[in-house]
Amino acid sequence: MSSRTPASERLHAALADPAAFDAAVAELGAEERVLPLLVAGADPDVLTRATRAFRAGLIANRELFGLGRVALWAATRELIVMASRVRTAPWPPHERWDALLGVESENAEAAWLLAELFEGMHADQGALGRRMLLGVERRFGARGWRIMRLRAGDGPLAELLPPTD
């Protein structure tokens, strides 16, 4: 049973098309975040399995990667929590998340999840922030940079974003 709201429904309905997804996000308003709305509409059993697999680490990678985009949602949520508690870079979890992002990068929501994770980082997490930005161009192109600026343009690591053209 999901707990989808109308906003969550709009996002879930647009998952197949990045342009439609971006338009649905634009309707949300600046304060609304994508991740909670996606998680609210996810199958709770799959979300729980994905969360457990992400926490288990390498031992559960096959299960984690087999759960698709919901695994990315669960892993992003977990990494945001870790990053808020531990100011030093949570490297092994981040590496698993980054690999999962690479596999799921063609999903409409992937760039938004990267931006929301980046947005929530602290100024003293610059090394991890720089590492996160390395794949933006390759994975998402101009759309990725636009999304990063929309979400993290005023954040503590905004100076790491390249200047606009």
N, C-alpha and C positions, 0 to 999 in steps of 0.2 A: 504494500500500500504506500503510495507516495503522498506527499503533502504539497502538491503543486498549487501555486498561486497563478493568477492570470499572467503575471510577468514571467513566471517560471514556464508556463505553458508556451508563451510566445518564443522564449529562448529555445525550448526543446523542439518546437515546431520548425525552427530555423537552422537546426544543427547541420543540415545537409548542404547549406549554401552560405559561404563566408559573407557575401554581400548582404544577404537577408539577415544573417546573424548580427552583423555590424549595425544594420538598421534597427533591429530589435533592441540591441544594447543602447543605441542612441535614444530610444524612447524611454529608457529607464530613468534617466536623470543622473546627474554627476555623482551623487552619493551612493547609489545602488551598485552593488558588486555582482559580477557574473557567477562566481563560484558558489555562493550560498543558494542561488536560484537553481543552479544545475543540480547541486546535491539534494535540494528539496524534492526534486522530481525523479531522483534515481531510485532504483529498486533497492530497498534497505538491505536485503540479504547480499546482493552483489557489492554494495558499498561497504558492508562489514567485512566481507571476504577480501576486498581490495585493500582496505585499511590494515587488516591483519597481515596480509602478504607484504605490504610496504614496510610495516614495522619489523617483520621477520628478517628482512634483508635478503641477501643473495640466495639463501636457502629456499626462498619462495618466489624467486624471480619468474619462473615459468608460469606460476599461477597468476602473478601480478600482470604480466604482459598478456596473458590470455584473456583478461577481463576488459581489454580495450579502453575506450574513452572514460568509462567509469573509474578505472584504475588511475587514470591521470587526475580525475577530480579528487579522488580520495588521497592520492599522494600529494597533490598540491595543498590540500587542506592540512595534512599532517606536517608538511614542510613549513607552512606559514606558522603553525603552532610552535614547531621546533625553533624557527628563526626568531620568534618573539621571546623565547625563553633562554636561548643560548646565543650570546652575541658573537661567539667565535663561529666560524663557518662549520655547519654540519655536513662535512664533505661526503662521507659514504652515502647518507640519505640523498644528498643533492645529486650525486652522480647517478644513483638509481632513477631519480626523478628526471634528470636531464636525458638519460637514455630512453625513458618512457615518453618524454616530450618529443624526442626525435622520431620515435615510431608513430606517434599520434599527431605529428605536426601539421598534417593536412586537414585535421579536423577544424571546423570553423571557430571553435572556442579556444584552441591551443594558445594563440598569441595573447588572448585576453587573460588566460590563466598565468602566463609568464609575466605579463604586466602587473597583475594583481599581487603576485608574489614579490616582484621587484619593488612595487610601491610600498609594501609593508616592511621592507628591510630598514635597518637602522644605519645611520651615518658611519658607524664603525664596522660595517659589514661590506665595505667597498671592494675587498678582494673577491668575495663571492659575487657581488653585483657585476664587477667587470667580467668575471667568468660567464655569468648568465647572458651578458650582452654579445658574447662572441658569435653565437649562432643565429642571432636575430635576422640578419640580412639573408643568410643562406636558407633559413627555414621559412621566413615569412616575407622577405622583401620589403618594399616600401610600406605595405599594409602593416607589417610588424612594427616598424619605427613609428608610424602614425599612432598606433595603439599604445605603444610604450609612452609616447609623449602625452597622450590623452590621460593615461592613468598615473604616470609617475613624474609628469612634468614639473610638479611642485614638491615632490618628495625629497627626502634627505639625500638620495643618490642621483638626483636629476642632473647634476653636473657631469655624470658619466655618459649621459646620452649625447650622441653626436649633434652638432649644430644643424639646424634646419637649412635647407637650400634656399 
